[in-house]
Amino acid sequence: MARKHEDVDCFFCEVFRIVTIFRSSNKRQALLRNKQVAHFAILNEKELVETGTGLNQELSIAKAGDARWGSHFRTLNRLVYLFTPIIEVFEDLKSDSHSKGEPKSLLLVMQALSFVFMLHLMVEILSLKNNFSQSLQKGDQYILHAMELVPICKKKLQEFRDDGWETLYEQVVASCGNVEIYVPGMESRYMKDKKSKRLAPFVTNFHYFKNDCLNDRFTPENTELYPNDFEDLTDKKLSSELETYIESVKMDDHFSNLTGISELCRTLVRTKKHKTFRFVYTLVKLALSLPVATASVERVFSGMKYVKNDLRSIMANPWLNDCLVTFVEKELFNTIDDMDVIKRFQGMNKRRMHLRLD
């Protein structure tokens, strides 16, 4: 949803470039570690950090994963913490004859007020939804409990939208001051991408950052998670339709040998009964779609990078499905005796030789 906003999408593209330039070079990572140690020494000397066991551990740039929602929050948190050391690394690298182009380009990106503002804005937004995201990551999440967290998350986001501007702006200004980034007045004209003042619409910095970036989020149209398919449904109406539906399918031979919900759904459409039993058909679709939105399915997609790797990049779907089942359902398959597997495999076809368990 956030990436549908042009500025947010561009921001994450730049973050990806910053992460990549460090993670692709051990030399740059070592340079970042040295800058981090030096920066901490300065903060410690000025008594701006709290010291103690387990505090101020050395951090590295973390890569966000598409399959793990909380990883983007971790990546941006690291970027905020390492913001000054990263700027210093790019300052050193921009004079390097071998790689001065990319560091110089990223230095200009990070020294823009819009980037710093978007960084702190997205950290705040992702922190407010982090607990909700983490709960959805748990295996076999109870869907009703997850739905209870939705209005809580929306309420926290709305409170931040209404009352979070002052705190957010102070954080941005402080972060800019640490690395001497120019902060224009909020009442001055906002210029995007150095466009001509004659062609650009007259918008103040305050209006752009507070309204266009902060308040222009989470409208009623994009906060509804699903359509209200059961708006006019009552218990009496559903009960009556279910009774009629049961009697109808008992008399229809098309429904006599079905093997699953997906086949039931296809048969309802093929026989046109989905138009007659609208609520039943909606319930069937809901039963089919809920598992797709759970963390269990997400773990399957995460497991694909381990199962279908470079050495097994051309495996067909049936073999991939079998491998994924055994990979994801480890606990279940650990309870199966090896001899049962061998007997099952041996009985599938005639074999030239018998398998042995040594």
N, C-alpha and C positions, 0 to 999 in steps of 0.2 A: 504493500500500500504506500509506504514511504517513497519507494523508488519511482512511483508514478509522478512524483513532483520532480521537475527538471533539475532544480538546484541540488536536491538530495541525491539524485541519481549521479550527477556529475561529481558530487562530493565523494561518494563511495568509489567511483572510478579512480579518483585521485588517491584515496586511501589505499586502494589495491596497488597502485604504482609505488607508493611509499613503502608498503610492506614488501613488495617484490624486490625492490632495489637493495634492501637490506638482507633479506633471506636468501638471495641468490649469490651472496658474496661473504665468505668467512672474514675477509679483511675488513669489510664495512661493519660487520657485527662486532669484531674486536675493537674497532674504532669507536663504535657506539658505547660499548662497555666502558672504555676508558673515559669518554666524555661523561658518562653517567656517574662514575666514581668521582671525577673532578667536580661535577655539579653538586653532588651530595656533600662533598667536603665544604663547598662554599655555603650551602644552606645550613650545614651543621655549625659552621663558624659564626653565622649570623643568628643562630638559635631559632631557625625557622622550621625545623623538623624535630619530631620526637624520636629519641633513640631508645633502644632496648632490645632484648632478645626477640628475634623473629621479625623485627621491624626493618624496613628499608632494604629488603632483599633485592639482589640484582635481577633486573627484568630484561626480557628481550621482546622484539616486535612479534606479536602473535598474529597468525594468519586466521582469518575468519573462514568458517566452513559453511557451505550452503545447506548442509544437512543438520547443522546444529545452530539453533536460533541464538542461544546465549553467547556463541563465539563472537558475534559482531560487537556485543557489549564489552567483552574482554579485550578485543582488538582496539576499540576506541578508548577504553580506559588506559591501556598501555600507551597509546598515542598521547593522551593528555599528560600522563606522568612523565613521559620521555620527550615532551615537546621541545624543551630548551636544548637537551643534548642532540636531538635530531637536527635542529636548526644549525647547531655548531658543526655537526658532521658535514652537512651540505655546504656550509661556508668553507670548510677545508677542501671538500671534493670539487668544488666548482672551478678551482684552479688546476685540477689534475688534468693533464693533457689527454689521458686515456678515457676519462668518463665525465668530463666537465659539463656536457650538454644536458644530460638527464638530471643530475643534482641541481644545476642552476635553474632548470625549469621547475623542479619540485620546490626549490627554495622560494621562488616567486609565488607559487601556489600557497605554500604554508604561511607566507608573510602577508597574505590578503586577509582583511577583516572578515570577509564572507566565509572563508574556510574556517577560521577560528570560531566564529559564531556557530556555524553548522556543526562543528565538532562538539562543542559543549551542549548544543541543543539536542543532538542525537544521543549523547551520553545520558542526558536527563530523561529523555523519552524512553530509551531502552532500559534504564535503571528502574523506571516506574513499572514496566511490564516484565521485569526480569523474573520475579517470583512466579508469575503466571506462566512464563515460558518454561521455567525449570520444572514446574509441576506437570506440564504437558510432555516433558521429556521422560517422565517416569513410565516404566513398563506397566501395561494393563491399567491405565488411568481410568478412574471411575468418571464417566462422561458427565454425570450430573454435578459432581464436585467441580469439574473443570468449568462448567457453565456458570456455577456460582461465583467463580473468580472473575468472570467477564465484566459484570457491572462494577465490581470493586476496582478493576483496572481502569475502566472507562471513567469512573469517578475521580481517581487519582490524576488521570490525564487532563480532565476538565479543570481540576483545581490548579494544576500547573499552568494550564492555558490562561486561567483567569488571574492568578496571583504570582506566577513565577517569573515575570519579566525582570523585575528589579534585581533579584538574586542572580539570574542568568546573565544579565548585562554586566554586573559587577565581576563575575567570574571571567567573562570574555575580556573586559578591560584589564584585569589583573594579569591574565595570560599574555595579552599583547604587550603589556608593560615590561614583562620579564625579558622579552627579546626585542624590545624597541620597535614594535609594529605600530604604525601610525593609525590612530583611531579618529576618524573625522567626527564632526559634530552631528548629533542625531537630527538636528533640524536642517542640515545642509542637504543638497540634492544628491540622490543616489544615482550613481552611474554604473551600469553593468557592462562588463567587457569593453570598457573604454569607448563606448558608443558616442557619437556626436550628440552634444546637448540639444542641437536643433531637432534631431530625429527621436531622441529618447523622451518618453513621457515624464512629466514632472512628478517625481515621487521622492519624498524625503527618506533619509536613512531610517528614521524612527518608524515610518509607515511600512517600509519594506521589511525590516528585521522583526518588528513586533507583530505586524498584521499579516504580511504575506508569508513570512517564514514560520512564525509561532502560532498565530490565531487561525490561519487558514489551514487547519487540520481537523480531522475527526468530526466532519459535518454529519448530520443525521443520515445522509445518503451512504457514506462510506464506513459508518460504525455499526450498521446492522449486519450481523454475521450471517443471517439466512433469511429468506423470505417467509412471511407468515402464512404458510400453506394451510394452517388449521384455524384460520381466523373465525370462520363461521361454524366451527365444529362443536357439537355438544356430545356429552356421554350417551344420551338417548339416540342421537342421530348415528353415531359411530356403531353403537350396539346393534341398531336395526340394520345398518348396512352390512355388518359382519355376518349376521344371521342369514340375510339374503344371499350374500356372497358364498357362504359355506354350502347352502343348498344348491346354488347354481353350479358350482364346480363339481359337486358330487354327481350331477347328471351329465356332465360334459366329459367325454372320453379324452379330450385333449389334455386334461389335468390328471389322468390316471397313473402315469408312469414318470412323473417329474422327480428329479434327483437333487434339486437345490433351489435356493431362493432366486438365483440369477435366471435359471430356467423358468421358474414361475413367472418372473417379471416379463420375460420374452413371450411367454404363452399368453399372458394377459393382453399384451399389445397385439399379438397376432390374431387373437380372437375378438379384439375390440372391446374386451370387458374392462379395460383400464378407463374407458370413458364412462361406463356405467357405474363402476365401483371406484370412484375417484379417490376417496380417502384411503381405501385399502391399498390402492396402487401407490399412493404417497408413502404409506407406511413401509411398503416393500422397498421402495427406492431409498428410504431413510435407513433401513436395515442394511442395504448394500453399500451406502455411501459412508456410514459412520466408521467402519473399520479403515477406510482409506485415509481418514483424517486423524488417526491415532498415531501415537509414537511408535507402536509396534511395527507399522508399515514403514515408518521413517527409518527404523533400525535396519530393516531389510535393504533399503536403498543405500544406507551407509555401509552395509556389509558387502555390497556388490563390488566395491573397490578392492576388497580383499580376495573375493572369490574369482572375479573376472579381471585378472591382472594381465601384465604384459605377456606372461608365459601361456595364458589361457584366454587370449583375446578374441578367438574365433569360435568359441564354443556355441553350439546352437541353444535355443531357448529351453528345450526339454532338459538337457544336461545342466544348464544354468539353474533352472528351477529346482532340480534335485539337489544340487550342491548348496543352494541357498537355504533350502529347508533344513538340511543337516547342520549348516553353519549357524542359523538363527536359533533353532530348537535344540541347542546343545544339551540342556538339562534332560529333556525327554529322551534323546538318543543315548545318553549315558546309562540309562536304565535298561537298555536292550542288550541282551546277551550276544556276543560275537557269533556263537554257533547258530543262533536263530537267523542272523544275517546271511551266513554262509549257506545254510539250508535253503533259505528263500532264493538266493542268487542261483544256487545249483539247480533248483527245481524250475526255474524260469524256462530254460532250454537245455537240450542235450549238450553236454560239454565233453570235450576230448579228454579232459583230466579233471579230477576232483580237487577242490580247494582244501587246504589243511590249515589248521590253527596251531602253529608251533609255539 
